[in-house]
Amino acid sequence: MVFSSLEFLFGYLAVTLPLYFIIPPKYLKWRNAVLFAVSLVFYGWDKPLNVFLMVFTIAVNYVCGYLLDLSLKKGDRKKAKLWMIVSVVVSLGILAFFKYYNFFADNLRLIPIFAGIPALDVTLPIGISFYTFQSMSYTLDLYMGTAKVQTNFVSFGTYVTLFPQLIAGPIVRYKDVDDMLRSRDENLALFASGVRTFTAGLCKKILFANMAGQLWETFKAAPDAERTVLGAWMGIIFYTFQIYFDFSGYSDMAIGLGKMFGFKFLENFNYPYIAQNITDFWRRWHMSLSTWFREYVYIPLGGSHCSKLKTYRNLLVVWFLTGFWHGASWNYILWGLFYFVLLVAEKAFLRKWLEKIPVFFRHVYTMFFVILGWLLFVSEDLSLGVKILGAMFGGASGFASQGDIYDLLRLIPFIAILIVACTPYPKKLFYRLYEKKTWWRAVTAVGCPLLIVLGVAYLVDSSFNPFLYFRF
């Protein structure tokens, strides 16, 4: 079930909100229990058997966390470390089997001595990469002393399964919501803010991402002999818009839903397409994943507080894992290594040089490599990616066809809207008016329902409603 669907908006959410708020605020544990139950329903909506795997993961990390904390209280850090390792190994083992077994089997079979390794009919449980990292962060935070043990199994299960961020993040570290599981401020102002944030995310997803995605699919489907330079660039640029509005829109919906239930999740995107270098881009894109790898992998390896060679090694590990986390395919690994090379180059010399050139050219540099990166990211079929890349810098049918020029001219208003929406200016203008103008608050109160109705009308009229990060 996706947030941008009729069954979620008019079925699931319409039932969940009354079930939750009918319980008085003083009975927070019961409210957590309701969230736990409805989140399991949400997760198992299409494939109920996946719920058992999730509950097993929750149970393992809950027990390991309890025993870890008990060992720390007894002063036995060695045993505490053992329970932390058990938690990590079991969690990653489940993820590795379901997500990576066939990848390794397929590649090992290329070696004669491993030719007999069978392929398995393994279906990837939806959102497993996200909830695995979340559950692991609990025992890691306990071991590092940055969180308190959660003795209530239901409250811990609520943290892992919380439906707003269960399927596609943001990845919420346990220490960020520890206090909110025990006590949270639920009020009308926060709920209204959540509705506004959810509406903005829904519009991003339905009105921007879906439309850009349809255009990308159209340009991608062009026959190789007819693909032009302009057509190839327009196609991958629309994918660049699609993945941003798709993922950031879903994150906004998750954050908005969290606010409705009293949870304040950290932002996951900070206008990454206004970045002036690749380092800055990754401080702004999917920030919860970057933060997770920084805190639990990069810093424990030594971070940048070591020799240059070891720092580059640490970056290599992080970016190999970042790419591999996204999918069991070589294009994701190459995508991660692509950014490793760029980030090392910036750390070594390139960023100092970039600081000397005008902001416009810094931005062009950043977006050029980001767009190339998205081509690699989307090309699980590397041969198709190579063909599109060749067309971007050559074009089998020349620079542009009449159809490409027509498409560009008719799409200029839409492209302009997408570009402006990638900047912080619309949000700044909205809140400036919201804080100072009473009439604007009235417009907002009416506008949010109207925008939802507009989104629903689009959903009814269109069958194109993918969500890219569900696969990860």
Secondary structure, 3 states (H helix, E strand, C coil): CCCCCHHHHHHHHHHHHHHHHCCCCCCHHHHHHHHHHHHHHHHCCCCCCHHHHHHHHHHHHHHHHHHHHHHHHCCCHHHHHHHHHHHHHHHHHHHHHHHHHHHHHHHHCCCHHHCCCCCCCCCCCCCHHHHHHHHHHHHHHHHHCCCCCCCCHHHHHHHHHCHHHHCCCCCCCHHHHHHHHHCCCCCHHHHHHHHHHHHHHHHHHHHHHHHHHHHHHHHHCCCHHHCCHHHHHHHHHHHHHHHHHHHHHHHHHHHHHHHHCCCCCCCCCCCHHHCCCHHHHHHHCCHHHHHHHHHHHHHHHCCCCCCHHHHHHHHHHHHHHHHHHHCCCHHHHHHHHHHHHHHHHHHHHHHHHHCCCCHHHHHHHHHHHHHHHHHHHHCCCHHHHHHHHHHHCCCCCCCCCHHHHHHHHHHHHHHHHHHHHCCCHHHHHHHHHHHHCHHHHHHHHHHHHHHHHHHHHHHHHCCCCCCHHHHC
